[in-house]
Amino acid sequence: MKKIIDNWVHIPGLHCGSVTLRDVMTHFGFNLSEAMCFGIGGGLGFYYSINKDISPSHMIFVRGPDMEITFLSLINKVTSWNHAKGNAIDEIKKYIDQDIPVVIQTDIYYLDYYNSSTHFPGHIVSVWGYDDENETMFVADNHLEGLQKVPYQDFKNGMASKDLSNPLNNNFIEVMLNNKEINLEEIIPDAIRENSRKMLYGCTGGRGESGAHKIKIWSEDLPNWKDVIDWKWCSRFGYQVIKKRGVGGAGFRWIYRDFLKEAEDIVPLVKELRLTEKMGFIGGKWSDMALVLKEISEQENPQSELLNLASKKAYELWELESDFYSITLEKIESD
């Protein structure tokens, strides 16, 4: 049997999670931009982990946990990740047969169209169909046009990836929207406060603890990278995470800036507090930080002077972000 949901939607964009949310919302008749989906989901975050059993051994990640869950919980109803207990494909096919799109977490290592030699679990795609005869699933994926074909075995392997950076457990969400209208005037302030609360006080996801305080910890540890065996890859990976990997060039901060710019017309206080301008400035600092990490990675030996410079820049980012989230929690009221 072959089944593809009628009127499936995929609009290529910057980031896997926010593109996926925009696709399913468009499918259900709601015209939200990728930036708006990212902002409502509270996509900002920061992880810093040290694990000598993997490489890079010192890893940063700049998106917050469970953006998709937060978004759907604010837009529609309280939502959580499901975990397929048997055959993940069989469970997902049941929803596809009912014309219900499914959002999953996977590992790009198992998606042959990426041709990736490294694991990156937690990647988000939407599932729109399947073909039993050819044993393939049809998924929409970030910047790629149309639907991608993923062999059943690769699909199962990706959803069950146990890579130590972010082990997966057949995570999926069936997306069914109950409401016919979305009140952005109420949702946006709640979304901004929730993201600020998580960044200021910390929260936990699959990659560990996320929060602005982790930027300070990273800052304090950066000079020690001179003694890290894979310092070059740690630096290069950090540069890629901030600048290259679907993050809009500034560790998602410019995507969030674009969300705030849209929000100004809906919640005037956002403009009064100059939040768009402040997040744009913070994004510029993240972009500068990425270039320092790139320069570090291009040296033959770790340079203490450059690592110390990176440390100072990271400390400044901690100060700027902590101030931003403190202001939003203080000034923006939640309904």
N, C-alpha and C positions, 0 to 999 in steps of 0.2 A: 504493500500500500504506500501511496505517496500523498502527503498533505502539506500545503503551504497556506497559512492564514491569509484570507482575502484582505486586500487593502493594507498589507504590511508596509511599514514605513522605515526608511533609513536615510537620514540626512548627514553626510559625513561632517566631522568637526574635529575638535582639538583633543578632547579627553574621553576615554572610554566610558566612564560612569555617567558623565553629564550628557554625552551623545545618546547613550542608551535611554536615559530618562526622557530626553527630548523626543526620541523616536516613539516610545510607548505613549507619551502624552499626546503627540500629534496623531497617532493612530486612534486615540479616543476623542479627538476633536478639540484639543486644547493647544493653542498656539503660544507656546512658551519657548524662549530662546535657550540656547545651551547655557549661557551665563546665568540666566534666571534659575534654571534647574540646578546648576552648581551651587548658587548662593542659597537657595531654599534648602538644599541638602546639607548646607554647612560644610562645604568641602575643604576648608582650610584645616591643616593639621601639621604636626611635626613629630617625627620619630627619630630617635638616635639609638642604634643598637650596636653592641659589640659581641661578636661570636667568632671565635678563632676556628671553628669547625667549618665555616663557609667563607666564600670570598665574593664581594668585598667583606672583610672581617669587621670593618667599621662602616656602618651603613646608615644613611639618612633617607627619610621618605617624607614628602611634604604635603600629602593629602590626609585629611582626617578619616577616621574609621566610620564605616556604615553610612556613608553619604546617601546611598540609595534607600536605606531603611528610614533615615531621618526625613528625606524628601517625601516618600510615600506615606509616612505616618502623619506629616503635616498636611499634605494635600488631600488624603483620602481617609485612612483609618490606621490605627496602630498596627504596625507591620514588623515582622522579624524574618530572618533567614530560615528557610526550611532546609532540612538535611535528608536527602534521599536515602532511605534505609535499605532498599533492594537495588534493582537495576535503575540507575539514574535516568537512562534513556526511556525506559518504560514509563516511569513516573511523569517525565516531562511530556511525552507523547500524549498522555491522557488529557493534559491541558491544551495542547495544540489541537487535538481533535475537537475541543470545545471552543476553538477560536480565541483562546486565551494566551497572549504572549508570555514568555518566561524569561526572566533575567537570571543569569548565572555568573558565578565566579569561576575562572579557569586559569590556566598557566600557559603563557604564550609559547613555552618550550614545546608544547604538544600541538600547536597550531602550525601546520607545515607551511602555510602561506606567509608566515613571519620568518621562517628559516633561521630561528634563533638557537644559538648554541648555549645560552644561559637561561636559567629558570627565572620567571617573573610571575609568581602566583598572585591572585587577587585581581587579575584583569577581568573587566566586565564586558559581557556581550549579551545581546538579546537573541532569543531563539524563536524562529517564525515557522519552522517546518521540518519535515523529515522525509526520507525516501528509503523504505525497507529494502527494495530490490537492490539498490546500490549501496545500502548501509551507510547513509550520510545524513547528517543534520544540517539545516540551513540557518546560519547565524548572520546577524548584522554586526559589524565590527568597526567602530571608531572612524578612521579616515578613509577606509576602503569603500569603494562604490559597490552597490548591490548587495546580494547575499553571498556569503562564503560557504563552501561545502566542507564539512568536517567529518571524516570517517568516524563511525561509531566508536571504535576502540580509542582513537585519539581524543574524542569527546569525553569518554569515561575517564581516561588517564588525566586529562586536564582538570576535570572537576574534583578528582581525588588526589591531586598533587600533594606530596608530603615534603616538599622542599622546606628546609628549616627556616627560611626567611618569613614564611607565612603559610603554614600548612592549611590545606583546604579539606572540607568534609562534605563534598557533594552539595554545596550551597546553592540554593535557588529560591526565587520568588515568583509566584504566579501573579500577574498584574491584572486585577479586576477593579475598575473604578466604579464606585457607587454614586458619587455626586455628579450633578450636572453643571455646577458652577464652582468657581474657585475665588475666594475672597482674599486677594493679594494684600489688601490693606491690613488685614489681620495676620496673615501668614508671614509676611516679610519681617515685621518687627520680632515675631517669635523666632524666626529662623536666625536673624542676626544675633539675638541674645543667646540662643542655644549654642551657636558656633563660638561666640565669645566666652561663654561659660566653660565649654569644653577646653578651649585654649588656655584660659586663665587658671582653671582648677584641675585640668588634666582629665583624661578618659582613657579607656583601654579598648583595643581592638585586636585583630589577628596578628598584627605586627608588634604588639606590645603596648606600651604607654605612649600616648600622644599629648602634647601640650607645649605652650611657650617656654616653660621651664626647661624642657629638653634642649631648646636652643642654647640656653646658658650652659648646660652640661656639655654640650657639643663644643661650645666656645672654649671652655676650660680644658677640654681634652685635645683640641686640635694641635697644640704644640708638641704633644706626645706622639703624633703620627710619624715623627722622624724615626721612631724605633719600631714602627709597624712593618712587618715583612711585605705586605701587599699595599704599601702606602700609595703607590702610583695608581693602582686600580681603585682604591678607596676614593682618591681625589677625582679621578676621571668619572667614576660612577656618580659622585656627588654633583659634579658639573652637569652630567647628563640628566640627573633627576631634577635639577633646578631649571635647566635651560632647554632640554631637548625632548624629553619623553612625554609628549602630549600635555605639557603643563603651561603652554602659552608664553614661554620665555622667561618667566619669573616665579617659578615654584607655585603656580596657580594664583598668585596674588593679583596679577593683571586680569585674570578671568573673574576673580571676585570683585575687582574694581569695576569691571563692566557690569556685573550684577548690581552693584551699588549705584552706578550711573542710571540704569533703568529704574531702580527703586526710587530715585529722587522724585520722579513724576507721580509716584504712588504714595510714598511716605515722605512728606516735605522735610521732616526732621533730619533725614539722611543728608540732605543738602545743607541744612542749617549747621550741622555738625562738621561739615566738610569731610565726610567719611570717604567719599570717592577720591578726593585729592590726596588724603592721607594714605589710602591704600595704594594709590598709584605711586606715591613716593616710596613706600615700603617695597613695592614690586621692583622699583629701580635699584634699590639697595640689594635685593635678592639677585637681580641680574648681575650686578657688580661682583657679588660674592661668587657667583658661578664662574666668572672669568678668572678670578684668583685661583679657584680650585683647578681650572683647566691649565693655568700656567704652572701650578705645582706639579700636575701630572706630566707635564712635558719636560721636566728637569731630569737629568741623569741620576741625581741623588736628591734626597729630601732637603729642602732649604729651610732652615729655621726662620730666616727673615720672612719668607713668604707664609709659612705656617703661623707665625705670630701675627702677620697682617690679616690672615684669614680669621684668626681667633678674635681680633679686635672688631672685624666686620660682623662676625656672628654675634658678639656681645651687643653691638649696636642694634642688630636685628631683634634680639631679645628685648631690649629696652623699648624699641619702637612698637613692637607687637604687643607687649604687655600694656603699654599706655593706650593703644588703640582699643583693646578688649575691655580695659577698665572703663574707658569713656562710654563705650556702647552699653555696657551693663548698667552704668550709672544713669545714663541719659535717655535710653530708649525703653519705654514702658512696654510690658507684655500684657496682652489682653487675657 
